[in-house]
Amino acid sequence: MIVAMKQPITTILAALVLTGTLAGCASASARPDAPHPQIAALGSTIVVGTMRITPISVIEDSRCPARVQCIWAGRVVVRVTMSSLTAKLTREMTMGEPVSIGGKDVVLVAVTPAKSGTPTKPAAYRFKFVVQPGAIHI
């Protein structure tokens, strides 16, 4: 009798754990205010809500090559055109530094491929952007 009871209880507990886990995942990904990264190549335009972002050219890629220990991590600077419903601008963006436009902050959060010992061809670059609510400046 005890053996027969263990299996249904185990099955019920497993089902509850799985349901709780899936419910947690669904609510985290369904948040409307959560920034969703978008990836663009040079010359291609991504659309995030009402924001359009087009990386035009790489101005600087001084990142430390993969598997190399450097004193300075380096940086990536990209010329980008951005437009919202209320504004349009072309400027240089540095990875990790937000640019405000139309009440939103656009952030270049990642660049691939990783830096190597050979120059990266422009067509190989991919840029990951996040658009998030802008900071309130007083």
Backbone as JSON Lines, residues from 0, in Angstrom:
{"i":0,"aa":"M","n":[0.81,-1.19,0.0],"ca":[0.0,0.0,0.0],"c":[0.86,1.26,0.0]}
{"i":1,"aa":"I","n":[1.92,1.29,0.76],"ca":[2.8,2.44,0.81],"c":[3.49,2.63,-0.54]}
{"i":2,"aa":"V","n":[3.93,1.58,-1.19],"ca":[4.59,1.68,-2.49],"c":[3.64,2.27,-3.52]}
{"i":3,"aa":"A","n":[2.38,1.86,-3.49],"ca":[1.41,2.38,-4.45],"c":[1.16,3.87,-4.23]}
{"i":4,"aa":"M","n":[1.26,4.37,-3.0],"ca":[1.04,5.78,-2.7],"c":[2.21,6.66,-3.14]}
{"i":5,"aa":"K","n":[3.44,6.13,-3.11],"ca":[4.61,6.93,-3.46],"c":[4.58,7.41,-4.9]}
{"i":6,"aa":"Q","n":[4.18,6.54,-5.8],"ca":[4.21,6.92,-7.21],"c":[3.23,8.06,-7.52]}
{"i":7,"aa":"P","n":[1.97,8.0,-7.08],"ca":[1.09,9.13,-7.38],"c":[1.57,10.43,-6.73]}
{"i":8,"aa":"I","n":[2.09,10.36,-5.52],"ca":[2.56,11.58,-4.85],"c":[3.77,12.14,-5.61]}
{"i":9,"aa":"T","n":[4.68,11.28,-6.02],"ca":[5.86,11.71,-6.78],"c":[5.42,12.34,-8.1]}
{"i":10,"aa":"T","n":[4.48,11.72,-8.76],"ca":[3.99,12.24,-10.04],"c":[3.33,13.6,-9.85]}
{"i":11,"aa":"I","n":[2.53,13.74,-8.79],"ca":[1.86,15.01,-8.53],"c":[2.89,16.1,-8.21]}
{"i":12,"aa":"L","n":[3.88,15.78,-7.37],"ca":[4.91,16.75,-7.02],"c":[5.71,17.18,-8.27]}
{"i":13,"aa":"A","n":[6.06,16.22,-9.11],"ca":[6.8,16.54,-10.33],"c":[5.98,17.44,-11.24]}
{"i":14,"aa":"A","n":[4.69,17.17,-11.34],"ca":[3.82,17.99,-12.18],"c":[3.71,19.41,-11.63]}
{"i":15,"aa":"L","n":[3.62,19.55,-10.31],"ca":[3.55,20.87,-9.7],"c":[4.84,21.66,-9.92]}
{"i":16,"aa":"V","n":[5.99,21.01,-9.75],"ca":[7.27,21.66,-9.96],"c":[7.4,22.12,-11.41]}
{"i":17,"aa":"L","n":[7.05,21.24,-12.35],"ca":[7.13,21.57,-13.77],"c":[6.19,22.73,-14.11]}
{"i":18,"aa":"T","n":[4.97,22.7,-13.59],"ca":[4.01,23.78,-13.85],"c":[4.52,25.1,-13.3]}
{"i":19,"aa":"G","n":[5.08,25.09,-12.09],"ca":[5.63,26.31,-11.5],"c":[6.8,26.84,-12.29]}
{"i":20,"aa":"T","n":[7.65,25.95,-12.77],"ca":[8.8,26.36,-13.56],"c":[8.36,26.98,-14.87]}
{"i":21,"aa":"L","n":[7.43,26.35,-15.56],"ca":[6.95,26.89,-16.84],"c":[6.21,28.2,-16.65]}
{"i":22,"aa":"A","n":[5.43,28.3,-15.57],"ca":[4.71,29.55,-15.32],"c":[5.7,30.68,-15.07]}
{"i":23,"aa":"G","n":[6.77,30.41,-14.35],"ca":[7.79,31.43,-14.09],"c":[8.44,31.88,-15.37]}
{"i":24,"aa":"C","n":[8.73,30.96,-16.27],"ca":[9.35,31.32,-17.55],"c":[8.4,32.15,-18.39]}
{"i":25,"aa":"A","n":[7.14,31.78,-18.4],"ca":[6.19,32.49,-19.23],"c":[6.01,33.92,-18.75]}
{"i":26,"aa":"S","n":[5.94,34.12,-17.43],"ca":[5.72,35.47,-16.94],"c":[6.96,36.34,-17.14]}
{"i":27,"aa":"A","n":[8.15,35.77,-17.06],"ca":[9.36,36.55,-17.24],"c":[9.51,37.0,-18.68]}
{"i":28,"aa":"S","n":[9.17,36.15,-19.64],"ca":[9.35,36.51,-21.03],"c":[8.2,37.35,-21.57]}
{"i":29,"aa":"A","n":[7.08,37.39,-20.85],"ca":[5.92,38.12,-21.34],"c":[5.88,39.57,-20.85]}
{"i":30,"aa":"R","n":[6.85,40.0,-20.07],"ca":[6.86,41.36,-19.56],"c":[6.97,42.34,-20.73]}
{"i":31,"aa":"P","n":[6.0,43.22,-20.9],"ca":[6.05,44.14,-22.03],"c":[7.15,45.18,-21.92]}
{"i":32,"aa":"D","n":[7.63,45.49,-20.7],"ca":[8.65,46.51,-20.55],"c":[10.07,45.96,-20.6]}
{"i":33,"aa":"A","n":[10.21,44.64,-20.72],"ca":[11.55,44.04,-20.77],"c":[12.19,44.31,-22.12]}
{"i":34,"aa":"P","n":[13.46,44.8,-22.14],"ca":[14.11,45.06,-23.43],"c":[14.42,43.75,-24.15]}
{"i":35,"aa":"H","n":[14.18,43.72,-25.44],"ca":[14.46,42.55,-26.25],"c":[15.58,42.9,-27.22]}
{"i":36,"aa":"P","n":[16.73,42.25,-27.1],"ca":[17.83,42.6,-28.01],"c":[17.5,42.24,-29.46]}
{"i":37,"aa":"Q","n":[17.96,43.08,-30.36],"ca":[17.8,42.86,-31.79],"c":[19.18,42.9,-32.43]}
{"i":38,"aa":"I","n":[19.39,42.08,-33.46],"ca":[20.71,41.98,-34.1],"c":[20.64,42.49,-35.53]}
{"i":39,"aa":"A","n":[21.65,43.3,-35.9],"ca":[21.7,43.88,-37.26],"c":[23.1,43.75,-37.82]}
{"i":40,"aa":"A","n":[23.17,43.62,-39.13],"ca":[24.44,43.66,-39.86],"c":[24.64,45.08,-40.38]}
{"i":41,"aa":"L","n":[25.84,45.39,-40.83],"ca":[26.08,46.69,-41.43],"c":[25.14,46.9,-42.61]}
{"i":42,"aa":"G","n":[24.5,48.05,-42.65],"ca":[23.61,48.37,-43.76],"c":[22.2,47.82,-43.63]}
{"i":43,"aa":"S","n":[21.94,46.97,-42.65],"ca":[20.58,46.44,-42.48],"c":[19.88,47.22,-41.37]}
{"i":44,"aa":"T","n":[18.57,47.3,-41.46],"ca":[17.78,48.05,-40.49],"c":[16.96,47.1,-39.64]}
{"i":45,"aa":"I","n":[16.99,47.32,-38.34],"ca":[16.12,46.57,-37.44],"c":[15.05,47.53,-36.92]}
{"i":46,"aa":"V","n":[13.91,46.99,-36.6],"ca":[12.8,47.79,-36.08],"c":[12.44,47.25,-34.72]}
{"i":47,"aa":"V","n":[12.47,48.14,-33.72],"ca":[12.1,47.77,-32.36],"c":[11.0,48.74,-31.95]}
{"i":48,"aa":"G","n":[9.76,48.24,-31.93],"ca":[8.63,49.13,-31.67],"c":[8.55,50.16,-32.77]}
{"i":49,"aa":"T","n":[8.68,51.44,-32.41],"ca":[8.66,52.52,-33.4],"c":[10.06,53.01,-33.75]}
{"i":50,"aa":"M","n":[11.08,52.35,-33.21],"ca":[12.48,52.75,-33.42],"c":[13.08,51.96,-34.58]}
{"i":51,"aa":"R","n":[13.8,52.67,-35.46],"ca":[14.52,52.03,-36.57],"c":[16.01,52.3,-36.36]}
{"i":52,"aa":"I","n":[16.83,51.25,-36.44],"ca":[18.26,51.36,-36.18],"c":[19.02,50.73,-37.34]}
{"i":53,"aa":"T","n":[19.97,51.49,-37.92],"ca":[20.78,50.99,-39.03],"c":[22.26,51.25,-38.75]}
{"i":54,"aa":"P","n":[23.05,50.2,-38.47],"ca":[24.49,50.41,-38.36],"c":[25.07,50.66,-39.75]}
{"i":55,"aa":"I","n":[25.87,51.73,-39.88],"ca":[26.39,52.12,-41.18],"c":[27.83,51.68,-41.39]}
{"i":56,"aa":"S","n":[28.68,51.93,-40.4],"ca":[30.09,51.57,-40.55],"c":[30.75,51.41,-39.19]}
{"i":57,"aa":"V","n":[31.84,50.63,-39.17],"ca":[32.64,50.47,-37.95],"c":[33.71,51.55,-37.97]}
{"i":58,"aa":"I","n":[33.69,52.4,-36.97],"ca":[34.67,53.48,-36.85],"c":[35.91,52.97,-36.13]}
{"i":59,"aa":"E","n":[35.7,52.17,-35.09],"ca":[36.81,51.64,-34.3],"c":[36.44,50.27,-33.75]}
{"i":60,"aa":"D","n":[37.38,49.34,-33.84],"ca":[37.24,48.04,-33.18],"c":[38.58,47.72,-32.55]}
{"i":61,"aa":"S","n":[38.75,48.2,-31.33],"ca":[40.02,48.0,-30.63],"c":[39.88,46.97,-29.52]}
{"i":62,"aa":"R","n":[38.89,46.05,-29.66],"ca":[38.71,45.02,-28.65],"c":[39.93,44.13,-28.55]}
{"i":63,"aa":"C","n":[40.12,43.6,-27.37],"ca":[41.21,42.65,-27.14],"c":[40.88,41.34,-27.87]}
{"i":64,"aa":"P","n":[41.79,40.76,-28.62],"ca":[41.51,39.5,-29.31],"c":[41.13,38.38,-28.33]}
{"i":65,"aa":"A","n":[40.32,37.45,-28.8],"ca":[39.92,36.31,-27.98],"c":[41.14,35.53,-27.52]}
{"i":66,"aa":"R","n":[41.08,35.03,-26.32],"ca":[42.14,34.2,-25.7],"c":[43.46,34.97,-25.53]}
{"i":67,"aa":"V","n":[43.39,36.29,-25.44],"ca":[44.57,37.12,-25.2],"c":[44.28,37.98,-23.97]}
{"i":68,"aa":"Q","n":[45.23,38.08,-23.07],"ca":[45.05,38.92,-21.9],"c":[45.59,40.31,-22.21]}
{"i":69,"aa":"C","n":[44.72,41.3,-22.13],"ca":[45.1,42.67,-22.46],"c":[44.95,43.56,-21.22]}
{"i":70,"aa":"I","n":[45.68,44.65,-21.21],"ca":[45.56,45.61,-20.12],"c":[44.23,46.36,-20.24]}
{"i":71,"aa":"W","n":[43.81,46.64,-21.47],"ca":[42.57,47.36,-21.74],"c":[41.7,46.49,-22.63]}
{"i":72,"aa":"A","n":[40.42,46.38,-22.31],"ca":[39.51,45.52,-23.08],"c":[39.25,46.08,-24.48]}
{"i":73,"aa":"G","n":[39.48,47.37,-24.67],"ca":[39.21,47.99,-25.96],"c":[37.76,48.41,-26.07]}
{"i":74,"aa":"R","n":[37.39,48.87,-27.26],"ca":[36.01,49.31,-27.46],"c":[35.63,49.17,-28.92]}
{"i":75,"aa":"V","n":[34.34,49.27,-29.17],"ca":[33.81,49.28,-30.53],"c":[32.99,50.55,-30.68]}
{"i":76,"aa":"V","n":[33.26,51.27,-31.77],"ca":[32.51,52.47,-32.09],"c":[31.91,52.27,-33.48]}
{"i":77,"aa":"V","n":[30.61,52.48,-33.59],"ca":[29.88,52.24,-34.84],"c":[29.08,53.48,-35.2]}
{"i":78,"aa":"R","n":[29.12,53.87,-36.47],"ca":[28.25,54.96,-36.95],"c":[26.88,54.34,-37.21]}
{"i":79,"aa":"V","n":[25.85,54.95,-36.62],"ca":[24.5,54.4,-36.65],"c":[23.5,55.5,-36.98]}
{"i":80,"aa":"T","n":[22.49,55.15,-37.78],"ca":[21.34,56.03,-37.99],"c":[20.19,55.45,-37.2]}
{"i":81,"aa":"M","n":[19.52,56.32,-36.43],"ca":[18.37,55.9,-35.63],"c":[17.23,56.87,-35.88]}
{"i":82,"aa":"S","n":[16.02,56.34,-35.91],"ca":[14.87,57.22,-36.04],"c":[13.72,56.68,-35.21]}
{"i":83,"aa":"S","n":[12.99,57.62,-34.61],"ca":[11.77,57.3,-33.88],"c":[10.64,58.08,-34.54]}
{"i":84,"aa":"L","n":[9.49,58.08,-33.92],"ca":[8.38,58.85,-34.48],"c":[8.65,60.35,-34.43]}
{"i":85,"aa":"T","n":[9.51,60.77,-33.49],"ca":[9.71,62.2,-33.28],"c":[11.1,62.72,-33.63]}
{"i":86,"aa":"A","n":[12.05,61.83,-33.9],"ca":[13.42,62.3,-34.13],"c":[14.18,61.34,-35.04]}
{"i":87,"aa":"K","n":[15.24,61.89,-35.66],"ca":[16.15,61.09,-36.47],"c":[17.55,61.63,-36.26]}
{"i":88,"aa":"L","n":[18.52,60.73,-36.09],"ca":[19.89,61.18,-35.94],"c":[20.86,60.13,-36.45]}
{"i":89,"aa":"T","n":[22.03,60.62,-36.86],"ca":[23.14,59.76,-37.24],"c":[24.3,60.16,-36.35]}
{"i":90,"aa":"R","n":[24.88,59.19,-35.68],"ca":[25.98,59.49,-34.78],"c":[26.81,58.25,-34.51]}
{"i":91,"aa":"E","n":[27.93,58.46,-33.85],"ca":[28.79,57.34,-33.46],"c":[28.33,56.83,-32.11]}
{"i":92,"aa":"M","n":[28.2,55.51,-32.02],"ca":[27.81,54.86,-30.77],"c":[28.97,54.01,-30.28]}
{"i":93,"aa":"T","n":[29.25,54.1,-28.99],"ca":[30.25,53.25,-28.36],"c":[29.54,52.15,-27.61]}
{"i":94,"aa":"M","n":[30.0,50.9,-27.77],"ca":[29.36,49.77,-27.12],"c":[29.23,50.02,-25.62]}
{"i":95,"aa":"G","n":[28.02,49.78,-25.12],"ca":[27.75,49.91,-23.69],"c":[27.29,51.29,-23.25]}
{"i":96,"aa":"E","n":[27.35,52.28,-24.14],"ca":[26.95,53.65,-23.78],"c":[25.61,53.99,-24.45]}
{"i":97,"aa":"P","n":[24.58,54.29,-23.63],"ca":[23.25,54.56,-24.21],"c":[23.21,55.87,-24.99]}
{"i":98,"aa":"V","n":[22.38,55.88,-26.02],"ca":[22.09,57.07,-26.8],"c":[20.59,57.32,-26.69]}
{"i":99,"aa":"S","n":[20.2,58.52,-26.28],"ca":[18.79,58.85,-26.1],"c":[18.22,59.42,-27.39]}
{"i":100,"aa":"I","n":[17.03,58.92,-27.74],"ca":[16.31,59.41,-28.92],"c":[14.83,59.1,-28.73]}
{"i":101,"aa":"G","n":[13.99,60.09,-28.93],"ca":[12.55,59.89,-28.86],"c":[12.06,59.31,-27.54]}
{"i":102,"aa":"G","n":[12.68,59.68,-26.44],"ca":[12.26,59.18,-25.13],"c":[12.74,57.78,-24.8]}
{"i":103,"aa":"K","n":[13.58,57.21,-25.65],"ca":[14.12,55.87,-25.43],"c":[15.65,55.94,-25.37]}
{"i":104,"aa":"D","n":[16.24,54.94,-24.76],"ca":[17.69,54.78,-24.78],"c":[18.02,53.58,-25.65]}
{"i":105,"aa":"V","n":[18.91,53.77,-26.6],"ca":[19.38,52.7,-27.47],"c":[20.79,52.36,-27.0]}
{"i":106,"aa":"V","n":[21.05,51.07,-26.77],"ca":[22.36,50.64,-26.3],"c":[22.89,49.54,-27.2]}
{"i":107,"aa":"L","n":[24.11,49.72,-27.67],"ca":[24.83,48.67,-28.39],"c":[25.41,47.77,-27.31]}
{"i":108,"aa":"V","n":[24.89,46.54,-27.18],"ca":[25.28,45.68,-26.06],"c":[26.28,44.59,-26.42]}
{"i":109,"aa":"A","n":[26.41,44.27,-27.71],"ca":[27.36,43.22,-28.1],"c":[27.72,43.36,-29.57]}
{"i":110,"aa":"V","n":[28.93,42.9,-29.89],"ca":[29.4,42.89,-31.27],"c":[30.05,41.54,-31.53]}
{"i":111,"aa":"T","n":[29.69,40.92,-32.64],"ca":[30.33,39.68,-33.06],"c":[30.8,39.86,-34.49]}
{"i":112,"aa":"P","n":[31.75,39.08,-34.95],"ca":[32.45,38.02,-34.23],"c":[33.45,38.61,-33.24]}
{"i":113,"aa":"A","n":[33.95,37.73,-32.36],"ca":[34.99,38.16,-31.43],"c":[36.21,38.6,-32.23]}
{"i":114,"aa":"K","n":[36.95,39.5,-31.67],"ca":[38.17,39.98,-32.33],"c":[39.18,38.83,-32.42]}
{"i":115,"aa":"S","n":[39.86,38.75,-33.55],"ca":[40.89,37.71,-33.74],"c":[42.17,38.4,-34.23]}
{"i":116,"aa":"G","n":[43.14,37.62,-34.58],"ca":[44.41,38.17,-35.06],"c":[44.32,38.74,-36.46]}
{"i":117,"aa":"T","n":[43.26,38.43,-37.19],"ca":[43.09,38.94,-38.55],"c":[41.97,39.97,-38.57]}
{"i":118,"aa":"P","n":[42.02,40.94,-39.48],"ca":[40.96,41.96,-39.54],"c":[39.6,41.33,-39.85]}
{"i":119,"aa":"T","n":[38.57,41.85,-39.22],"ca":[37.21,41.38,-39.46],"c":[36.67,42.05,-40.71]}
{"i":120,"aa":"K","n":[36.1,41.26,-41.61],"ca":[35.48,41.82,-42.81],"c":[34.19,42.53,-42.4]}
{"i":121,"aa":"P","n":[33.91,43.68,-42.98],"ca":[32.7,44.42,-42.6],"c":[31.42,43.58,-42.68]}
{"i":122,"aa":"A","n":[31.29,42.72,-43.68],"ca":[30.08,41.92,-43.83],"c":[29.89,40.89,-42.71]}
{"i":123,"aa":"A","n":[30.96,40.58,-41.97],"ca":[30.87,39.59,-40.9],"c":[30.33,40.17,-39.59]}
{"i":124,"aa":"Y","n":[30.4,41.48,-39.42],"ca":[29.97,42.1,-38.17],"c":[28.47,41.94,-37.93]}
{"i":125,"aa":"R","n":[28.12,41.69,-36.67],"ca":[26.73,41.7,-36.21],"c":[26.69,42.52,-34.93]}
{"i":126,"aa":"F","n":[25.66,43.37,-34.82],"ca":[25.54,44.29,-33.7],"c":[24.24,44.01,-32.97]}
{"i":127,"aa":"K","n":[24.32,43.85,-31.66],"ca":[23.14,43.58,-30.85],"c":[22.76,44.86,-30.1]}
{"i":128,"aa":"F","n":[21.54,45.34,-30.36],"ca":[21.03,46.56,-29.75],"c":[19.87,46.24,-28.81]}
{"i":129,"aa":"V","n":[19.74,47.05,-27.77],"ca":[18.6,46.99,-26.88],"c":[18.0,48.39,-26.84]}
{"i":130,"aa":"V","n":[16.68,48.47,-26.94],"ca":[15.96,49.73,-26.81],"c":[15.18,49.63,-25.51]}
{"i":131,"aa":"Q","n":[15.38,50.62,-24.64],"ca":[14.72,50.57,-23.33],"c":[14.16,51.96,-23.0]}
{"i":132,"aa":"P","n":[13.27,52.04,-22.01],"ca":[12.77,53.35,-21.63],"c":[13.9,54.3,-21.29]}
{"i":133,"aa":"G","n":[13.8,55.53,-21.73],"ca":[14.86,56.51,-21.5],"c":[14.91,56.96,-20.05]}
{"i":134,"aa":"A","n":[16.08,57.4,-19.64],"ca":[16.27,57.93,-18.3],"c":[15.58,59.3,-18.21]}
{"i":135,"aa":"I","n":[15.07,59.6,-17.06],"ca":[14.43,60.9,-16.84],"c":[15.5,61.86,-16.36]}
{"i":136,"aa":"H","n":[15.69,62.95,-17.1],"ca":[16.7,63.94,-16.75],"c":[16.01,65.16,-16.13]}
{"i":137,"aa":"I","n":[16.5,65.56,-14.98],"ca":[15.89,66.71,-14.27],"c":[16.79,67.9,-14.37]}
